[in-house]
Amino acid sequence: MEAMTFDILARSARSSARVGRLTTPHGSLGTPAFMPVGTRGSVKGLLPSLIAATGSQIVLANTYHLLLRPGSDLVSALGGLHRFMGWPGPILTDSGGYQAFSMADANQIDEDGVTFRSEVDGSNVRLTPEIATQVQNRLGADIIMAFDDCPPARDPEGGQDDGEYARRLRLAIERTRRWARRCVDAHERPAEQALFGIVQGGTDLVLREQSARDVCGLDLPGYAIGGVAVGEGPEQIQRVVVHTAALLPEDRPRYLMGVGYEADIVGAVLAGVDMFDCVLPTRNGRNATAFTAAGQIRLRNSRFRDDAGPIEAGCDCHACDPAAHAWATPGGVGGLGGGALSRAYIRHLFMAREMLGPILVSLHNVRYFQRLMLDIARTIREDDWLGLARRWPVVADVVRRRIGSGSDRHQPTGASDRSGQG
């Protein structure tokens, strides 16, 4: 029995972009896919039914935070993460490796794993490849991630010399290789949970190639590009993603971890990436910042005080078009003929510190990204990339720079085939 299958349904003739279908024990999802982040088993402020109404097909949760509270044993005893958080569809869990980077001031890393200082009670918490895998086995997610060593980006203040930075990157890919092997050996539910490997290497393309050979040699169900969006600029991110995506097996899903701006997503899709996650939609939503096809708007600004328009005309989210959703009665919301909620009203909610404001903008933002992914899939089938650029001005520059050059279809020396051997 396979924990996951992945079928490629359509390909772009002008890039490496593809449309796929990924099937798990808890359902399937179309790719390219964007995963809302539910770090602690909750996409902040949003009921599972509302997440589903945005068109989201899969959510992400985090091993480290769920290990701290409530603990994987409790989640397992209560029926697993799907039942615990009330989300019946596919779930991916990160391994906690990213927290070793993001919480570097509260951890100690060694060859065996990472010791964290708990943000809950200050106690020491140990994560090793074996523990991270066992915790994910107990949580029961459909896709689980190998425990990796995510190095920081080059210090922009010049705190590292070239040799020091190079040594840290090499240590990271060597640890990531060794730890991935240990995760494979510790994985107790391979028929139910697909274990993805992670490619590291920072901005060094040679090390990215080495890491890809190492991790793809394990012949795993899917692969992720890690260690980007940790301080690099957009150009560096795209350079690394374009190079690394082509190194990963053609017939496996490719996941770009933690990258969420629209132009970065479209650039990665053009390079053949299938899966994305980011906290931006909900984090920005909680701070009154809404995504639109023309760019972000900050709804606390005084210019929206008497703005009667919706967050974004043409959007079908709960805030912009309540009538598009099942809870709206035929005569409008509550039968009162209600329509789009105005920018003025949503600004008022934030200024009055009403919890509905963050909920509405978070819903809009998550739906916005799902609409973008649907349009990207349509664009791949039709190869109408300039049409995508017209409909989504926020991605126009990356489309115009990249499409038509054919550069994304190049397969570097050492690219992996189905067997995972270079």
C-alpha positions as CSV (number, residue, x, y, z in Angstrom):
1,M,0.0,0.0,0.0
2,E,1.2,3.5,-0.9
3,A,0.8,6.3,1.5
4,M,0.5,8.8,-1.4
5,T,0.2,8.9,-5.1
6,F,1.1,11.8,-7.4
7,D,-0.2,12.1,-11.0
8,I,0.8,14.9,-13.4
9,L,-2.3,15.9,-15.4
10,A,-1.0,18.8,-17.5
11,R,2.2,20.5,-18.4
12,S,3.1,23.9,-19.7
13,A,4.9,23.9,-23.0
14,R,6.6,27.2,-22.2
15,S,8.0,26.4,-18.8
16,S,8.4,23.5,-16.3
17,A,5.1,24.3,-14.6
18,R,2.7,21.4,-14.2
19,V,-0.8,20.6,-12.8
20,G,-1.1,17.5,-10.7
21,R,-3.2,15.4,-8.3
22,L,-1.8,14.3,-5.0
23,T,-3.8,11.5,-3.2
24,T,-3.5,10.7,0.5
25,P,-5.4,8.5,2.9
26,H,-7.5,11.6,3.9
27,G,-8.4,12.8,0.4
28,S,-6.7,14.3,-2.6
29,L,-5.6,17.8,-3.6
30,G,-4.8,19.5,-6.9
31,T,-1.5,21.1,-7.5
32,P,-0.1,23.7,-7.5
33,A,-1.4,23.9,-4.0
34,F,-1.1,26.5,-1.2
35,M,-1.3,25.2,2.4
36,P,-2.7,27.6,5.1
37,V,-0.6,27.2,8.2
38,G,-2.2,25.9,11.4
39,T,0.9,25.8,13.5
40,R,-0.7,24.6,16.7
41,G,-3.5,22.6,15.1
42,S,-5.5,25.8,14.3
43,V,-5.4,28.2,11.4
44,K,-5.8,31.2,13.6
45,G,-9.3,32.4,14.0
46,L,-10.8,30.2,11.3
47,L,-13.2,27.3,11.8
48,P,-12.3,24.2,9.7
49,S,-15.5,24.7,7.7
50,L,-14.4,28.3,6.8
51,I,-11.0,27.1,5.8
52,A,-12.7,24.5,3.5
53,A,-14.9,27.3,2.1
54,T,-11.8,29.2,0.9
55,G,-11.0,26.2,-1.3
56,S,-8.1,25.1,0.8
57,Q,-7.5,21.3,0.4
58,I,-4.7,20.7,2.8
59,V,-3.4,22.5,6.0
60,L,0.0,22.5,7.7
61,A,0.7,21.9,11.4
62,N,4.0,22.0,13.3
63,T,5.6,19.1,15.2
64,Y,7.6,21.2,17.6
65,H,4.6,23.3,18.9
66,L,2.3,20.3,19.1
67,L,4.9,18.4,21.0
68,L,5.1,21.2,23.6
69,R,1.3,21.5,23.9
70,P,-0.8,19.4,24.1
71,G,1.7,16.6,23.3
72,S,1.6,13.9,20.6
73,D,0.5,11.2,23.0
74,L,-2.7,13.1,23.9
75,V,-3.4,13.9,20.2
76,S,-3.0,10.2,19.3
77,A,-5.2,9.0,22.2
78,L,-8.0,11.3,21.0
79,G,-7.9,9.9,17.5
80,G,-5.1,11.7,15.7
81,L,-4.6,15.2,14.5
82,H,-7.4,15.1,11.9
83,R,-10.0,14.4,14.5
84,F,-8.4,16.5,17.2
85,M,-8.5,19.7,15.0
86,G,-11.7,18.8,13.2
87,W,-10.1,18.9,9.7
88,P,-10.9,15.8,7.7
89,G,-8.7,16.5,4.7
90,P,-5.0,16.0,4.2
91,I,-2.5,17.4,6.7
92,L,1.2,18.0,6.4
93,T,3.3,18.4,9.5
94,D,6.7,20.2,9.5
95,S,9.3,18.4,11.5
96,G,10.5,21.2,13.8
97,G,13.8,21.6,11.9
98,Y,12.8,25.1,11.0
99,Q,12.4,26.0,14.6
100,A,16.1,25.2,15.1
101,F,16.8,28.2,12.8
102,S,14.0,30.5,13.9
103,M,14.5,30.0,17.6
104,A,18.3,29.9,17.5
105,D,18.6,32.0,20.6
106,A,16.7,29.3,22.6
107,N,18.3,26.1,21.4
108,Q,21.5,24.2,21.1
109,I,22.2,22.1,18.1
110,D,24.6,19.1,17.9
111,E,25.2,16.1,15.7
112,D,22.4,14.1,17.4
113,G,19.7,16.7,17.3
114,V,18.5,20.0,18.9
115,T,17.7,20.9,22.5
116,F,15.1,23.7,22.8
117,R,14.1,25.8,25.8
118,S,10.3,25.3,25.9
119,E,8.4,28.5,25.3
120,V,5.6,27.0,27.5
121,D,7.5,26.3,30.8
122,G,11.2,26.9,30.1
123,S,12.1,23.2,30.4
124,N,14.5,21.6,28.0
125,V,12.9,19.8,25.0
126,R,14.9,17.4,22.9
127,L,14.3,16.8,19.2
128,T,16.3,14.3,17.2
129,P,15.4,12.7,13.8
130,E,14.0,9.8,15.6
131,I,11.9,11.8,18.1
132,A,10.6,14.2,15.3
133,T,9.5,11.2,13.2
134,Q,7.9,9.3,16.1
135,V,6.0,12.4,17.1
136,Q,4.7,12.9,13.6
137,N,3.8,9.2,13.5
138,R,1.6,9.7,16.6
139,L,0.1,12.9,15.2
140,G,-1.0,11.0,12.1
141,A,-0.5,13.6,9.4
142,D,-0.7,12.4,5.8
143,I,2.6,14.0,4.8
144,I,5.5,14.2,7.3
145,M,8.8,16.0,6.9
146,A,12.3,14.7,7.6
147,F,14.2,16.5,10.4
148,D,16.7,18.8,8.8
149,D,19.4,21.3,9.7
150,C,18.3,24.7,8.3
151,P,21.2,27.1,8.2
152,P,20.7,30.9,8.4
153,A,21.2,33.1,5.4
154,R,24.5,35.0,5.1
155,D,24.7,37.7,7.7
156,P,24.0,41.0,5.8
157,E,26.1,42.9,8.4
158,G,29.2,40.9,7.4
159,G,29.4,38.9,10.7
160,Q,30.6,35.8,8.8
161,D,33.6,35.5,6.5
162,D,33.3,33.4,3.4
163,G,35.0,30.4,4.9
164,E,32.8,30.4,8.0
165,Y,29.6,30.6,6.0
166,A,30.7,27.9,3.6
167,R,31.6,25.6,6.5
168,R,28.1,26.1,8.1
169,L,26.4,25.3,4.8
170,R,28.4,22.2,4.3
171,L,27.7,21.0,7.8
172,A,24.0,21.6,7.2
173,I,23.8,19.5,4.1
174,E,25.8,16.7,5.7
175,R,23.6,16.7,8.8
176,T,20.5,16.9,6.7
177,R,21.7,13.8,4.8
178,R,22.5,11.8,7.9
179,W,19.3,12.9,9.7
180,A,17.1,12.1,6.7
181,R,18.5,8.5,6.8
182,R,17.7,8.3,10.5
183,C,14.1,9.5,9.8
184,V,13.6,6.8,7.2
185,D,14.8,4.2,9.7
186,A,12.6,5.5,12.5
187,H,9.4,5.9,10.3
188,E,6.9,3.4,11.7
189,R,3.9,4.1,9.4
190,P,5.3,4.3,5.8
191,A,2.1,2.8,4.4
192,E,0.0,5.6,5.9
193,Q,2.2,8.6,6.0
194,A,4.4,9.9,3.2
195,L,7.9,11.1,4.4
196,F,9.3,14.0,2.4
197,G,13.1,14.7,2.3
198,I,14.4,18.3,2.4
199,V,17.2,19.8,0.3
200,Q,19.4,22.4,1.9
201,G,22.5,24.3,0.8
202,G,21.7,27.9,1.2
203,T,22.5,30.0,-1.8
204,D,25.4,27.8,-2.9
205,L,24.2,26.0,-6.0
206,V,26.9,23.3,-5.9
207,L,25.9,22.4,-2.3
208,R,22.3,22.4,-3.4
209,E,23.2,19.8,-6.1
210,Q,25.1,17.7,-3.5
211,S,22.2,17.9,-1.1
212,A,19.7,16.9,-3.8
213,R,21.8,13.9,-4.7
214,D,22.0,12.8,-1.1
215,V,18.4,13.2,-0.2
216,C,16.9,12.0,-3.5
217,G,19.1,8.9,-3.2
218,L,16.7,7.8,-0.4
219,D,13.9,7.4,-2.9
220,L,11.2,9.1,-0.9
221,P,7.6,9.9,-1.9
222,G,8.3,13.7,-2.2
223,Y,10.9,16.3,-1.8
224,A,11.1,19.8,-0.4
225,I,13.3,22.8,-1.0
226,G,14.2,24.2,2.4
227,G,16.4,27.0,3.7
228,V,15.1,29.7,1.4
229,A,13.1,32.8,2.6
230,V,15.4,32.8,5.7
231,G,16.8,36.2,4.9
232,E,17.6,36.2,1.1
233,G,16.3,38.7,-1.4
234,P,13.7,37.7,-4.1
235,E,16.4,37.4,-6.8
236,Q,18.4,34.9,-4.7
237,I,15.3,32.9,-3.8
238,Q,14.4,32.6,-7.4
239,R,17.9,31.6,-8.4
240,V,18.1,28.9,-5.8
241,V,14.5,27.6,-6.5
242,V,14.9,27.4,-10.3
243,H,18.2,25.5,-10.0
244,T,17.1,23.2,-7.2
245,A,13.6,22.3,-8.5
246,A,15.2,20.9,-11.7
247,L,17.4,18.6,-9.5
248,L,14.4,16.8,-8.0
249,P,12.6,13.8,-9.5
250,E,10.2,14.7,-12.1
251,D,7.5,12.2,-10.9
252,R,7.4,13.3,-7.3
253,P,5.8,16.4,-5.7
254,R,8.1,19.3,-5.1
255,Y,7.4,21.5,-2.1
256,L,8.9,24.9,-1.5
257,M,8.8,25.5,2.2
258,G,7.7,28.8,3.8
259,V,7.6,30.9,0.6
260,G,4.3,32.8,0.2
261,Y,4.5,36.1,-1.8
262,E,2.7,35.8,-5.1
263,A,5.6,36.6,-7.4
264,D,7.8,34.0,-5.5
265,I,5.0,31.4,-5.9
266,V,4.5,32.0,-9.6
267,G,8.3,32.0,-10.2
268,A,8.6,28.7,-8.4
269,V,5.6,27.2,-10.3
270,L,7.4,28.1,-13.6
271,A,10.3,26.1,-12.3
272,G,8.2,23.0,-11.6
273,V,7.3,23.4,-7.9
274,D,3.9,22.0,-6.8
275,M,3.3,22.8,-3.1
276,F,3.6,26.0,-1.0
277,D,2.9,27.2,2.6
278,C,3.2,30.5,4.4
279,V,1.8,32.3,7.4
280,L,1.4,35.5,5.4
281,P,-2.3,35.3,4.6
282,T,-3.4,34.9,8.2
283,R,-0.6,36.9,9.9
284,N,-1.2,39.9,7.6
285,G,-5.0,39.4,8.0
286,R,-4.7,39.7,11.7
287,N,-2.9,43.0,11.2
288,A,-5.5,44.5,8.8
289,T,-3.4,44.0,5.7
290,A,-5.3,42.5,2.8
291,F,-3.9,41.0,-0.4
292,T,-5.3,42.1,-3.7
293,A,-4.2,41.4,-7.3
294,A,-2.8,44.9,-7.5
295,G,-0.9,44.7,-4.2
296,Q,-1.5,44.8,-0.5
297,I,-3.7,47.3,1.2
298,R,-3.6,48.4,4.8
299,L,-7.2,48.7,6.0
300,R,-6.4,50.7,9.1
301,N,-5.3,53.6,6.8
302,S,-7.6,56.6,7.2
303,R,-8.4,56.7,3.5
304,F,-10.6,53.7,4.0
305,R,-12.7,55.4,6.7
306,D,-15.7,55.9,4.4
307,D,-14.8,53.5,1.6
308,A,-18.0,51.6,0.6
309,G,-16.3,49.2,-1.7
310,P,-15.3,45.6,-0.8
311,I,-11.7,44.6,0.0
312,E,-11.4,43.5,-3.7
313,A,-14.0,43.7,-6.4
314,G,-14.6,40.3,-8.0
315,C,-13.4,38.3,-5.0
316,D,-15.9,35.6,-3.8
317,C,-14.7,35.4,-0.2
318,H,-17.0,35.7,2.8
319,A,-16.2,39.4,3.2
320,C,-16.3,40.4,-0.5
321,D,-19.2,38.3,-1.6
322,P,-21.3,36.8,1.3
323,A,-24.0,35.6,-1.1
324,A,-21.5,33.2,-2.8
325,H,-21.5,31.0,0.3
326,A,-24.0,28.4,1.6
327,W,-24.8,30.2,4.8
328,A,-26.3,33.2,2.9
329,T,-30.1,32.9,2.4
330,P,-31.6,33.5,-1.0
331,G,-32.6,37.1,0.0
332,G,-29.1,37.9,1.3
333,V,-27.4,37.5,4.7
334,G,-30.2,36.8,7.2
335,G,-32.7,37.7,4.5
336,L,-31.8,41.4,4.8
337,G,-30.3,41.7,1.3
338,G,-26.8,42.2,2.7
339,G,-24.0,42.3,0.2
340,A,-20.2,42.8,0.3
341,L,-18.9,44.1,3.6
342,S,-17.3,47.5,3.0
343,R,-13.7,48.5,3.6
344,A,-15.1,51.1,5.9
345,Y,-16.8,48.5,8.1
346,I,-13.8,46.3,8.2
347,R,-11.6,49.2,9.2
348,H,-14.1,50.1,11.9
349,L,-13.8,46.5,13.3
350,F,-10.1,46.9,13.6
351,M,-10.2,50.3,15.1
352,A,-12.8,49.0,17.6
353,R,-10.7,45.9,18.3
354,E,-13.5,43.6,17.3
355,M,-12.4,40.1,16.6
356,L,-14.4,39.8,13.5
357,G,-12.0,42.1,11.6
358,P,-9.0,39.8,11.7
359,I,-11.3,36.8,10.9
360,L,-12.7,38.5,7.8
361,V,-9.4,39.7,6.4
362,S,-7.7,36.3,7.1
363,L,-10.6,34.6,5.2
364,H,-10.2,37.0,2.4
365,N,-6.4,36.5,2.2
366,V,-6.6,32.7,2.3
367,R,-9.3,32.7,-0.4
368,Y,-7.1,35.2,-2.4
369,F,-4.2,32.7,-2.5
370,Q,-6.5,29.8,-3.4
371,R,-8.0,31.9,-6.3
372,L,-4.5,32.6,-7.4
373,M,-3.6,28.9,-7.4
374,L,-6.7,28.0,-9.4
375,D,-5.8,30.6,-12.0
376,I,-2.2,29.4,-12.1
377,A,-3.5,25.9,-12.8
378,R,-5.8,27.2,-15.6
379,T,-2.8,29.2,-17.0
380,I,-0.6,26.0,-17.1
381,R,-3.3,24.2,-19.1
382,E,-3.7,27.0,-21.5
383,D,-0.1,28.4,-21.4
384,D,-1.6,31.9,-21.2
385,W,1.0,33.4,-19.0
386,L,0.6,37.0,-20.2
387,G,-3.1,36.6,-19.4
388,L,-2.2,35.7,-15.8
389,A,0.0,38.8,-15.7
390,R,-2.9,41.0,-16.8
391,R,-5.3,39.5,-14.3
392,W,-2.7,39.6,-11.4
393,P,-0.5,42.7,-11.9
394,V,1.3,41.7,-8.7
395,V,3.0,38.8,-10.6
396,A,3.4,40.6,-13.9
397,D,7.1,41.3,-13.5
398,V,8.2,37.7,-12.8
399,V,6.0,36.4,-15.6
400,R,7.5,38.8,-18.1
401,R,11.1,38.2,-17.0
402,R,10.8,34.4,-17.0
403,I,8.3,33.2,-19.6
404,G,9.5,32.6,-23.1
405,S,13.2,32.3,-22.1
406,G,12.9,28.5,-21.8
407,S,15.6,28.6,-19.1
408,D,13.4,26.9,-16.5
409,R,13.3,23.7,-18.5
410,H,17.0,23.1,-18.3
411,Q,18.0,19.9,-16.3
412,P,21.3,20.4,-14.6
413,T,23.9,17.6,-14.6
414,G,23.0,15.1,-11.9
415,A,19.2,15.7,-12.1
416,S,17.4,12.7,-10.5
417,D,15.3,10.2,-12.3
418,R,12.5,8.1,-10.9
419,S,14.9,5.9,-8.9
420,G,16.3,8.9,-7.2
421,Q,19.8,8.2,-8.5
422,G,21.7,11.0,-10.1
